[in-house]
């Protein structure tokens, strides 16, 4: 009977998304590594249309592998921004589908390693899953807090004008789910 209760508890945690426990903060140098070189997100071509709707959080997030910082409000093209962490099982289920969707092109896809200070684990996850889209680094979970969410994964649909068209925070999406939400909220395939 005890084993059934444990299995039910584990299933509830997995199905409800991931919420990280708070802990000690690493030294500032580990939270905000020095970045340089070419930007991890190439500049957009053309001018974005005027904004209408709530602005995406105006945070500058460092590119995980170097290349400066990226502002969600200044992407200049529609984007899907996926917040994930190495300690989040539903994120592992969703990231391969996001990678599959990203390879189709048509919309900028960004991952954000969120509230996760273990750089080596992030690097391993990106390699193990074969992620090909740019990864930003938010070790303190500032973006997660700015969009008022606690559980991962979270997917933001940001317009070319920098408005937050939709926030998805439910069961892990498959490639078809990303496509459907991008079409519905960003008008892209």
HELIX and SHEET records of a PDB file:
HELIX    1   1 UNK A    2  UNK A   16  1                                  15    
HELIX    2   2 UNK A   28  UNK A   31  1                                   4    
HELIX    3   3 UNK A   72  UNK A   74  5                                   3    
HELIX    4   4 UNK A   89  UNK A  103  1                                  15    
HELIX    5   5 UNK A  119  UNK A  129  1                                  11    
HELIX    6   6 UNK A  142  UNK A  146  1                                   5    
HELIX    7   7 UNK A  175  UNK A  186  1                                  12    
SHEET    1   A 7 UNK A  69  UNK A  71  0                                        
SHEET    2   A 7 UNK A  60  UNK A  63 -1                                        
SHEET    3   A 7 UNK A 134  UNK A 138 -1                                        
SHEET    4   A 7 UNK A 108  UNK A 114  1                                        
SHEET    5   A 7 UNK A  79  UNK A  84  1                                        
SHEET    6   A 7 UNK A 154  UNK A 158 -1                                        
SHEET    7   A 7 UNK A 164  UNK A 168 -1                                        
END                                                                             
